[in-house]
Amino acid sequence: MRNDRSHNAFSFTNLCRLALTTSAVMFKETSAARPAQHRPSDLFSASVYRESIGHLVVHRPGDTHYCLVDQHMPADRKVAEASTQNHERYAERHGYLYYSFEGRLSGKMFVDPKHRSGDEQAGGGLRWQKFSALAAAAVDSYPDGPLKCGWLMWIDNDAVFTNPSFALETIVDSFAEKGDSVAKDIILSRDSWMIEHNLINSGVFMVKNSPMGRNFLQQVADLFVVYQDSFYQDQQAFHHHAIGRDTRHLNSSQMENLGALVRPDIAVAPPRTMTSLVSFASVNHLESQWQPCDLIIQLPKLSTAVRIDNIKEVENPPLACMFWPSW
């Protein structure tokens, strides 16, 4: 995919009006520059702008309600070439829409003005681009008005599907069948609490394209100004709104019983339900360690070459996975 750097303003309204295609499409709108924004005052506003024009790739347009969304930077293109092909095949198999963006999407939205450039701050604001990508997909609509995405799944660039027979509807339906009095419009992934107190994995999650779901994304994105220089910045923001406290202040009993702390409108899928982790030398995350037939594997903290090799190795699950009860 080609990366087109531009300082032209970009409107999500124009994004909604453009036709779907089965190949990478570039979107651009020219208008007067806006003042730098230091926080996402309205993530879903049509007046949100970005500096780098990304790509939107959508497959099998129709009345589907499930959408996959990912984003990567040009520096990560080698891994993205492997992972996006995997995401595309999974989306096509199930008839989902697939949005894949390249480049910084948010302009000045996630850039701290005290730094001369966004890349000089911790993470360069790159962990927060997922919120702009999700917002772009969330507001995309058909010509006659209806939104295209009823549910959105975010999947990191270093994560791939390893059980293509497992459908996202299974996850949503499972929580809907639990009989809770409060609807679950946000489904997060449980991380291994033994790794640096990470209770929620922000690399894979699902959000309903509803007022409640959008409000959650807006609230988490607003915490950029609080957690921009923190370790696992966006993940800490997820903890803040899902649990209401810093996970470093939780004891082991509270961490093991996460369900009692999470907001009633949020579901947290058990380890290995939505995503699993590649095996490290450490044994502290066995509960989250990937096994054959798991839906997704994440490949953090690995070199580009090793990530690509791992993607090729795990893409073809055993035939038995078609009948594997992943829950």
C-alpha positions as CSV (number, residue, x, y, z in Angstrom):
1,M,0.0,0.0,0.0
2,R,1.2,3.5,-0.8
3,N,1.4,6.1,2.0
4,D,0.4,9.6,1.0
5,R,1.6,12.3,3.5
6,S,-0.5,15.4,3.4
7,H,-1.4,18.3,5.7
8,N,-4.8,18.7,4.1
9,A,-7.8,18.4,6.4
10,F,-9.7,15.1,6.4
11,S,-13.4,14.7,7.1
12,F,-15.1,11.6,8.3
13,T,-18.2,12.9,6.5
14,N,-16.5,12.4,3.2
15,L,-15.3,9.0,4.3
16,C,-19.0,8.0,4.8
17,R,-19.9,9.1,1.3
18,L,-17.3,7.2,-0.6
19,A,-18.2,3.9,-2.2
20,L,-16.8,0.6,-0.9
21,T,-14.2,-1.2,-3.0
22,T,-12.2,-4.4,-2.7
23,S,-8.9,-2.7,-3.0
24,A,-7.0,0.0,-1.0
25,V,-8.6,3.4,-1.5
26,M,-7.2,6.8,-0.5
27,F,-9.4,9.6,0.9
28,K,-8.6,13.3,0.9
29,E,-10.4,16.6,1.5
30,T,-8.9,20.0,1.2
31,S,-9.9,22.8,3.5
32,A,-8.4,25.4,5.9
33,A,-6.1,24.0,8.6
34,R,-7.6,23.7,12.0
35,P,-5.8,24.6,15.2
36,A,-3.9,21.8,16.9
37,Q,-6.1,19.7,19.2
38,H,-4.5,18.3,22.3
39,R,-7.4,16.0,23.3
40,P,-10.1,14.3,21.2
41,S,-12.9,16.7,22.1
42,D,-15.3,14.8,19.9
43,L,-13.9,11.6,18.4
44,F,-16.9,11.0,16.2
45,S,-17.3,14.6,14.9
46,A,-17.2,15.1,11.1
47,S,-14.8,18.0,11.8
48,V,-12.0,15.7,13.0
49,Y,-8.9,16.1,11.0
50,R,-5.7,14.1,10.4
51,E,-2.3,14.9,8.8
52,S,-1.6,11.5,7.1
53,I,-4.1,10.2,4.7
54,G,-4.6,6.5,5.5
55,H,-6.2,3.7,3.6
56,L,-9.6,2.1,3.9
57,V,-10.0,-1.5,2.6
58,V,-13.4,-3.0,2.7
59,H,-14.5,-6.4,1.5
60,R,-17.9,-8.0,0.7
61,P,-20.2,-5.0,1.2
62,G,-23.6,-5.8,2.4
63,D,-25.9,-5.5,5.4
64,T,-23.4,-7.2,7.7
65,H,-23.3,-5.9,11.3
66,Y,-19.8,-7.0,12.1
67,C,-16.7,-5.0,11.1
68,L,-13.0,-5.7,11.6
69,V,-10.7,-2.7,12.1
70,D,-6.9,-2.4,12.2
71,Q,-4.3,0.2,11.6
72,H,-0.5,0.3,11.2
73,M,2.3,2.8,10.5
74,P,4.5,2.6,7.4
75,A,7.4,1.4,9.5
76,D,5.3,-1.7,10.4
77,R,4.3,-2.4,6.8
78,K,6.2,-5.7,6.6
79,V,4.3,-7.2,9.4
80,A,1.1,-5.6,8.2
81,E,1.4,-7.2,4.8
82,A,1.2,-10.6,6.5
83,S,-1.4,-9.8,9.2
84,T,-3.8,-7.8,7.0
85,Q,-4.0,-10.7,4.6
86,N,-4.9,-12.9,7.5
87,H,-7.6,-10.4,8.7
88,E,-8.9,-10.0,5.2
89,R,-9.4,-13.8,4.7
90,Y,-11.1,-14.1,8.1
91,A,-13.5,-11.2,7.2
92,E,-14.3,-12.6,3.8
93,R,-15.0,-16.1,5.2
94,H,-17.6,-14.7,7.6
95,G,-19.0,-11.9,5.4
96,Y,-17.7,-9.1,7.7
97,L,-16.6,-5.7,6.6
98,Y,-12.9,-5.0,6.9
99,Y,-11.3,-1.6,7.5
100,S,-7.5,-1.4,7.3
101,F,-5.8,2.0,7.8
102,E,-2.2,3.0,7.3
103,G,-0.6,6.1,8.8
104,R,-1.4,8.5,11.5
105,L,-5.2,9.1,11.4
106,S,-5.8,11.8,14.0
107,G,-3.6,14.7,13.0
108,K,-2.9,16.8,16.1
109,M,-5.5,15.0,18.2
110,F,-3.1,12.7,20.0
111,V,0.0,14.8,19.9
112,D,1.3,16.6,23.0
113,P,2.3,20.2,22.0
114,K,5.3,20.2,24.4
115,H,7.1,17.9,22.0
116,R,8.4,19.1,18.6
117,S,6.9,16.1,16.9
118,G,4.5,13.4,17.8
119,D,7.1,10.7,17.6
120,E,9.2,12.4,20.3
121,Q,6.6,11.6,23.0
122,A,6.2,8.2,24.5
123,G,4.8,6.0,21.7
124,G,4.3,9.0,19.5
125,G,0.6,8.8,20.2
126,L,0.5,5.8,18.0
127,R,-1.2,3.5,20.5
128,W,-4.2,5.9,20.4
129,Q,-4.7,5.8,16.6
130,K,-7.0,2.8,17.1
131,F,-9.7,5.2,18.4
132,S,-9.6,7.3,15.2
133,A,-9.7,4.2,13.1
134,L,-12.7,2.8,15.1
135,A,-14.5,6.2,14.8
136,A,-14.0,6.3,11.0
137,A,-15.6,2.8,10.7
138,A,-18.3,3.6,13.2
139,V,-19.6,6.6,11.3
140,D,-19.4,5.0,7.8
141,S,-22.9,4.5,6.4
142,Y,-24.8,3.3,3.4
143,P,-26.0,5.9,0.9
144,D,-29.6,5.5,2.2
145,G,-28.5,6.3,5.8
146,P,-28.0,3.1,7.9
147,L,-24.6,2.6,9.6
148,K,-22.6,-0.3,8.2
149,C,-21.2,-1.5,11.4
150,G,-23.3,-2.8,14.3
151,W,-20.4,-4.3,16.1
152,L,-16.7,-3.3,15.7
153,M,-13.7,-5.5,16.5
154,W,-10.4,-3.9,16.9
155,I,-7.4,-6.2,16.3
156,D,-3.8,-5.1,16.6
157,N,-1.4,-5.2,13.7
158,D,0.7,-7.9,15.4
159,A,-2.3,-10.2,16.0
160,V,-3.8,-12.8,13.6
161,F,-6.7,-15.2,13.5
162,T,-5.7,-18.8,14.1
163,N,-9.2,-20.4,14.1
164,P,-11.0,-19.1,11.0
165,S,-14.1,-21.2,11.7
166,F,-14.8,-19.3,15.0
167,A,-17.3,-16.5,14.3
168,L,-17.6,-13.2,16.3
169,E,-21.3,-13.8,16.7
170,T,-20.5,-16.6,19.1
171,I,-18.8,-14.2,21.4
172,V,-21.5,-11.6,21.3
173,D,-24.3,-14.2,21.6
174,S,-22.6,-15.8,24.6
175,F,-22.7,-12.6,26.7
176,A,-26.3,-11.8,25.5
177,E,-27.4,-15.2,26.7
178,K,-26.1,-14.7,30.3
179,G,-29.3,-13.0,31.2
180,D,-27.6,-9.9,32.8
181,S,-30.0,-7.0,33.4
182,V,-27.5,-4.6,31.8
183,A,-26.7,-4.9,28.1
184,K,-23.0,-5.6,27.3
185,D,-22.1,-3.1,24.6
186,I,-18.3,-3.4,25.3
187,I,-16.5,-6.7,25.3
188,L,-12.9,-6.5,26.4
189,S,-10.2,-9.2,26.5
190,R,-8.8,-10.4,29.8
191,D,-5.0,-10.2,30.0
192,S,-2.8,-12.1,32.3
193,W,-2.9,-10.2,35.6
194,M,0.5,-11.6,36.5
195,I,2.1,-9.5,33.8
196,E,2.7,-6.0,35.1
197,H,-0.9,-5.9,36.5
198,N,-2.4,-6.0,33.1
199,L,-6.0,-7.0,33.6
200,I,-7.4,-5.9,30.2
201,N,-5.7,-6.4,26.8
202,S,-6.3,-3.4,24.6
203,G,-5.0,-5.2,21.5
204,V,-8.2,-7.1,20.8
205,F,-11.7,-5.9,21.9
206,M,-15.3,-5.5,20.6
207,V,-17.6,-2.4,20.9
208,K,-21.2,-2.1,19.8
209,N,-21.8,0.8,17.5
210,S,-24.3,2.3,20.0
211,P,-24.4,5.4,22.1
212,M,-23.0,3.4,25.0
213,G,-20.2,1.9,23.0
214,R,-19.3,5.2,21.4
215,N,-19.3,7.0,24.7
216,F,-16.9,4.4,26.1
217,L,-14.5,4.9,23.2
218,Q,-14.8,8.7,23.6
219,Q,-14.1,8.4,27.4
220,V,-11.0,6.2,26.9
221,A,-9.6,8.5,24.1
222,D,-10.1,11.5,26.3
223,L,-7.6,10.1,28.8
224,F,-4.7,10.6,26.3
225,V,-3.8,13.7,28.3
226,V,-3.6,11.6,31.5
227,Y,-1.8,8.5,30.3
228,Q,0.2,9.6,27.2
229,D,3.5,9.1,28.9
230,S,2.5,6.0,30.9
231,F,3.6,2.4,30.2
232,Y,0.9,0.7,28.1
233,Q,-0.8,4.1,27.8
234,D,-4.1,3.2,26.2
235,Q,-4.3,0.0,28.3
236,Q,-4.2,2.1,31.4
237,A,-7.0,4.2,30.0
238,F,-9.1,1.1,29.5
239,H,-8.4,0.1,33.1
240,H,-9.4,3.5,34.3
241,H,-12.9,3.4,32.7
242,A,-13.6,-0.3,32.9
243,I,-12.5,-0.8,36.5
244,G,-12.4,2.8,37.8
245,R,-8.9,2.6,39.4
246,D,-5.2,2.1,38.7
247,T,-4.5,-1.6,38.6
248,R,-1.3,-1.1,40.5
249,H,-3.4,-0.5,43.6
250,L,-5.2,-3.8,43.4
251,N,-4.3,-6.8,45.5
252,S,-4.0,-10.3,44.1
253,S,-7.5,-11.3,45.3
254,Q,-9.1,-8.3,43.5
255,M,-7.1,-9.1,40.3
256,E,-8.2,-12.7,40.3
257,N,-11.9,-11.6,40.7
258,L,-12.0,-9.0,38.0
259,G,-15.6,-9.5,37.3
260,A,-16.6,-7.9,40.6
261,L,-14.8,-4.7,39.7
262,V,-15.8,-4.1,36.1
263,R,-18.6,-1.8,35.1
264,P,-22.0,-3.6,34.6
265,D,-22.2,-2.5,30.9
266,I,-18.8,-4.1,30.2
267,A,-18.0,-7.8,29.7
268,V,-14.5,-9.1,30.0
269,A,-13.9,-12.3,28.0
270,P,-11.8,-14.9,29.8
271,P,-8.2,-15.5,28.7
272,R,-7.8,-17.2,25.3
273,T,-11.5,-16.5,24.4
274,M,-10.8,-13.6,22.1
275,T,-7.1,-13.4,22.2
276,S,-4.0,-15.3,23.4
277,L,-0.4,-14.5,23.8
278,V,2.7,-16.0,22.1
279,S,4.8,-18.0,24.5
280,F,7.6,-16.1,26.1
281,A,10.5,-17.3,28.3
282,S,8.4,-16.2,31.3
283,V,5.8,-18.6,32.7
284,N,3.8,-15.8,34.3
285,H,1.1,-15.8,31.7
286,L,0.2,-19.5,31.2
287,E,-3.5,-18.7,31.5
288,S,-3.2,-16.5,28.4
289,Q,-0.7,-18.5,26.4
290,W,-1.8,-19.5,22.9
291,Q,-3.0,-23.0,22.2
292,P,-4.0,-24.5,18.8
293,C,-7.6,-23.7,18.0
294,D,-7.6,-20.4,19.9
295,L,-9.3,-17.6,17.9
296,I,-6.4,-15.1,17.9
297,I,-2.7,-15.0,18.8
298,Q,-0.9,-11.8,19.6
299,L,2.8,-11.5,18.9
300,P,4.2,-8.6,21.0
301,K,7.9,-8.0,21.9
302,L,9.2,-10.0,18.9
303,S,11.3,-8.9,16.0
304,T,9.7,-8.3,12.6
305,A,11.2,-11.4,11.1
306,V,10.0,-13.6,14.0
307,R,6.5,-12.1,13.9
308,I,6.2,-12.9,10.2
309,D,7.5,-16.4,10.7
310,N,5.0,-17.0,13.5
311,I,2.1,-15.7,11.4
312,K,2.9,-18.1,8.7
313,E,3.3,-21.0,11.1
314,V,-0.1,-20.6,13.0
315,E,-2.4,-19.6,10.2
316,N,-3.4,-23.1,9.3
317,P,-5.1,-24.7,12.3
318,P,-5.8,-28.5,12.6
319,L,-9.0,-29.7,11.0
320,A,-10.3,-30.5,14.5
321,C,-10.4,-26.8,15.3
322,M,-13.6,-26.6,13.2
323,F,-15.4,-28.4,16.1
324,W,-13.3,-27.0,19.0
325,P,-15.4,-25.4,21.8
326,S,-13.4,-22.3,22.3
327,W,-15.5,-21.2,25.3
